């Protein structure tokens, strides 16, 4: 096994690989060389130290994609601190959960944009229930007034004396990613410096990030593994990373055309938009790794693949990292367009288990996917019970995803085993939406399902009313929108007298399938 690396070791290796190709290229064309990135890391580490952050402390980063995001991450790693990555689409309730469950000492929040006022949402937090949060910072210098008595520092480390590489170890925890559920079933995935760097090196070799002329478009948010892991792979392979604060079609096409970009990762809808707007801008693409988030795009994806676009389905999860596997681009199109693929790490072990019998499945038989790899997460933060449930005695992570082995070193992902919903690209536990809806006036119980609506998967809520109160759908939606990311807000709230149920060995079980059928029929009739 190759020597494990720290984040400092990864950037040192990148500087040795090439000192001339930029690490980052911003939307306005500004380049950051490996040497300049090393200085930025040292300054970010010095700034964090000046805020009182030390080894083991958690820092929550709530920023859009920018070079400072990565510099802060590497700077935190340098001093042994841990970053809790916060989705910029989250709102106060979700932010509160991450801060509470991570025990973050410092929150770095973004400035206002056309979608959200991060300062206002920070000010709406219940600080009395966040005793470990002692510091706030923002790169936006327009308003640095205190929030609920806490000073707000400016997150700006230009001109600081860089802190040199320190005693960080590969085994040090460095990142906390959110996984399914951020209210009712809180879980934060812990990755070490070794699991992240080893995965980056594996992906660089497996997917051609280390090939001559490779360039990567970072259009997915750094706050999730799907945005961060390919960025690390590009860094490890020496491919310049073209950073987009948020994805937008016209700027993405301009970058793809001018760079030119060879490596893209994103949703099926992202590729559809790019292709249908200007297919020629993708002419230099070598790999277009996509995840299927949008219903009904199978035909257009096949058309794109048949026209020569190197589309390839991917597989990943917070626990095993994103782009854990990618379908070979020389495979049959029907295989390429499935999730799954060949793991980036040759030594990774994948098996499939029958959920009813518990027996391991043969090639071609569907069951739940289990994975053992050196790049797997080390556990759920402050949640040993959930960790023990997810990782068995042999070290296999039980993914909860259904798929099958192909027999040629690849596998196919079919669906999530259970009732989780893929909303706007994020795997979402409906229970967290239900919990928020049940706080609204007039709601006794809530059930949420996902259905295809207007070309995407949307949540629909069914509620049981409290006795003597007629729930107000508009008020419930307003209540929910103020507390959850917009993609989690139901398109409709439907009041019913009872939920459909069935008898099971453990008592009455709500029939989610029936609810999905009811929601689909309701939306179809309404349309």
Order of alpha helices (4+ residues) and beta strands (2+ residues): alpha-beta-beta-alpha-beta-alpha-beta-alpha-beta-alpha-beta-beta-beta-beta-alpha-beta-alpha-beta-alpha-beta-alpha-beta-alpha-beta-beta-alpha-beta-beta-beta-beta-alpha-beta-beta-beta-beta-alpha-beta-beta-alpha-beta-beta-beta-alpha
